[in-house]
């Protein structure tokens, strides 16, 4: 009989990784800024549409990502190492409170979004929610589960939970921005960034160990 503990352990690890890669609090703060002129009803509609589209994108990579890797001849060890490096770069941005476009919109994209009436697809759904970091993490998490049902369910639960949390934060985006301010947002971002950096390094270690390059 399968143990319940590994399910929640896998779900928790995946949730923390998604939280760091997506940064729902940062997303909410940006959303509040680029929808400053919208009505509450318009904001709710854009938040729902954006989260739904982002979820669809990530689910697509969750379902077809491993098959794509196999078709391209990319090994799990290579994916772990590359994914770890990508997540580590995102973690550095978070720790130093800067934006490079890996996990959020860059300055040019944000400027373009401020003149759009509907930001649900761009930049909300992508790249704010389903950005390169989140997409890469999804493929990595599901590929390394190696078809184990309990571990795959953990990733699915984590993805559902982070999308629900992101939607809730978007609904209260203005209040969150006022409550935390720039300093508060940076503190949260830096703490999560440190956790993501540790997870990224572990991915790299696992990838190198699985590649056989270290011998043994």
C-alpha distance (Angstrom), angle and dihedral (degrees) to the residues before:
residue distance angle dihedral
X1 . . .
X2 3.80 . .
X3 3.78 117.3 .
X4 3.79 119.0 -120.3
X5 3.81 92.2 -145.7
X6 3.83 97.2 71.0
X7 3.81 89.4 50.9
X8 3.78 93.3 57.9
X9 3.78 92.8 39.0
X10 3.79 90.5 54.6
X11 3.79 91.9 43.0
X12 3.81 91.8 50.9
X13 3.81 94.3 48.4
X14 3.81 91.0 47.1
X15 3.81 91.9 46.5
X16 3.81 92.9 52.0
X17 3.79 90.2 47.4
X18 3.81 91.4 50.5
X19 3.80 91.2 45.7
X20 3.79 89.9 54.9
X21 3.81 96.3 42.1
X22 3.82 95.6 46.5
X23 3.80 99.9 31.3
X24 3.84 97.5 -154.4
X25 3.81 92.8 -168.8
X26 3.80 91.1 54.5
X27 3.80 89.9 45.1
X28 3.81 90.2 53.0
X29 3.81 91.8 50.0
X30 3.82 92.2 50.6
X31 3.80 90.7 44.7
X32 3.80 90.1 54.5
X33 3.79 90.3 52.9
X34 3.80 98.8 47.2
X35 3.83 93.6 44.3
X36 3.79 96.6 46.2
X37 3.80 91.8 122.6
X38 3.81 96.5 46.3
X39 3.80 126.2 99.9
X40 3.84 120.1 -114.0
X41 3.81 89.5 -106.5
X42 3.81 91.9 52.3
X43 3.81 90.6 48.2
X44 3.80 91.9 52.1
X45 3.80 91.2 49.0
X46 3.81 92.8 48.7
X47 3.80 92.0 45.7
X48 3.81 92.6 51.9
X49 3.80 93.7 44.7
X50 3.80 93.2 45.6
X51 3.80 94.5 49.6
X52 3.82 91.4 45.3
X53 3.82 92.7 52.1
X54 3.81 92.6 44.7
X55 3.80 90.2 49.9
X56 3.80 90.1 51.0
X57 3.80 91.1 51.5
X58 3.81 93.6 49.8
X59 3.81 93.4 43.8
X60 3.82 88.9 52.8
X61 3.80 90.4 55.2
X62 3.80 90.0 43.3
X63 3.82 90.9 55.7
X64 3.79 101.2 37.4
X65 3.82 104.2 22.2
X66 3.84 97.0 90.5
X67 3.82 91.9 46.9
X68 3.80 89.9 50.7
X69 3.80 90.8 51.3
X70 3.80 90.8 50.6
X71 3.80 91.1 48.9
X72 3.81 90.8 50.9
X73 3.80 92.2 46.1
X74 3.81 94.4 -118.7
X75 3.81 113.4 153.9
X76 3.79 124.4 -138.2
X77 3.81 89.6 -118.1
X78 3.82 90.7 56.3
X79 3.80 90.9 47.1
X80 3.79 92.2 49.9
X81 3.80 91.8 50.3
X82 3.81 95.1 44.7
X83 3.80 92.1 43.2
X84 3.78 90.6 49.4
X85 3.81 91.8 51.8
X86 3.82 91.8 48.2
X87 3.80 92.8 48.1
X88 3.81 90.4 46.9
X89 3.82 90.8 55.2
X90 3.79 89.2 50.4
X91 3.81 89.4 48.4
X92 3.82 90.3 53.4
X93 3.80 89.9 53.4
X94 3.80 89.4 50.9
X95 3.81 95.0 47.5
X96 3.81 91.8 49.5
X97 3.84 92.5 39.5
X98 3.78 95.8 -123.5
X99 3.81 133.3 128.7
X100 3.80 124.2 -132.9
X101 3.82 99.3 165.1
X102 3.79 96.0 -101.6
X103 3.78 95.1 109.8
X104 3.79 103.1 8.7
X105 3.76 143.6 22.9
X106 3.79 116.2 -70.9
X107 3.81 124.2 -129.6
X108 3.82 94.3 -88.9
X109 3.81 92.4 49.6
X110 3.79 91.5 47.8
X111 3.79 91.4 50.7
X112 3.80 90.6 51.4
X113 3.80 91.2 48.4
X114 3.79 93.5 55.6
X115 3.81 91.0 66.8
X116 3.81 95.1 47.8
X117 3.80 121.7 94.7
X118 3.82 94.7 -151.9
X119 3.80 115.2 41.0
X120 3.81 96.3 166.8
X121 3.81 95.9 106.5
X122 3.79 98.9 30.4
X123 2.93 124.9 56.3
X124 3.84 98.0 -8.3
X125 3.81 103.1 55.4
X126 3.79 91.1 33.1
X127 2.96 133.3 46.0
X128 3.83 96.9 0.7
X129 3.82 97.2 54.2
X130 3.80 107.0 11.1
X131 3.78 96.9 33.7
X132 3.82 129.1 148.5
X133 3.80 91.8 -83.0
X134 3.81 94.9 51.8
X135 3.82 92.9 43.9
X136 3.80 92.9 48.6
X137 3.79 91.1 46.3
X138 3.81 91.8 50.8
X139 3.79 92.9 53.6
X140 3.80 91.2 44.8
X141 3.80 95.4 48.8
X142 3.78 95.4 47.4
X143 3.83 94.8 42.1
X144 3.78 95.3 52.6
X145 3.83 91.0 50.3
X146 3.82 85.4 73.7
X147 3.79 95.1 -151.2
X148 3.82 95.9 -55.6
X149 3.86 105.7 150.9
X150 3.81 97.2 -146.9
X151 3.79 93.4 49.4
X152 3.82 93.0 45.4
X153 3.81 90.6 50.2
X154 3.80 87.9 52.5
X155 3.82 90.8 57.1
X156 3.81 91.9 46.5
X157 3.81 91.4 50.2
X158 3.79 90.8 48.3
X159 3.80 92.0 49.9
X160 3.81 91.5 49.4
X161 3.80 91.9 47.4
X162 3.81 94.7 49.2
X163 3.80 91.9 47.8
X164 3.82 90.6 50.5
X165 3.80 91.0 47.9
X166 3.80 91.1 48.0
X167 3.81 91.3 51.6
X168 3.82 92.1 49.3
X169 3.80 91.1 49.4
X170 3.80 91.2 49.1
X171 3.80 89.8 54.6
X172 3.80 89.4 55.3
X173 3.80 95.5 34.8
X174 3.80 96.9 124.7
X175 3.80 93.4 49.3
X176 3.81 92.3 46.6
X177 3.80 91.5 50.6
X178 3.81 91.5 51.1
X179 3.82 93.5 43.1
X180 3.80 99.3 49.7
X181 3.79 101.7 27.3
X182 3.78 122.2 -168.0
X183 3.81 94.1 -58.3
X184 3.79 94.0 50.1
X185 3.79 92.5 48.2
X186 3.80 91.1 49.9
X187 3.82 92.0 50.2
X188 3.81 92.3 52.8
X189 3.80 91.3 44.2
X190 3.81 93.3 50.8
X191 3.81 94.3 48.9
X192 3.80 92.7 50.0
X193 3.81 89.5 43.7
X194 3.81 91.1 59.4
X195 3.82 90.3 52.1
X196 3.79 91.1 48.3
X197 3.82 91.0 49.6
X198 3.81 90.6 55.0
X199 3.81 91.2 48.3
X200 3.81 90.9 47.6
X201 3.81 92.0 52.4
X202 3.80 89.4 50.2
X203 3.82 89.7 53.1
X204 3.82 89.5 52.3
X205 3.82 91.9 48.6
X206 3.81 90.9 49.8
X207 3.80 91.1 47.5
X208 3.80 93.6 50.8
X209 3.79 91.6 45.8
X210 3.80 91.4 50.3
X211 3.79 93.7 46.9
X212 3.80 94.3 63.6
X213 3.80 91.1 -131.9
X214 3.80 91.4 121.5
X215 3.79 92.0 58.1
X216 3.78 122.0 -144.0
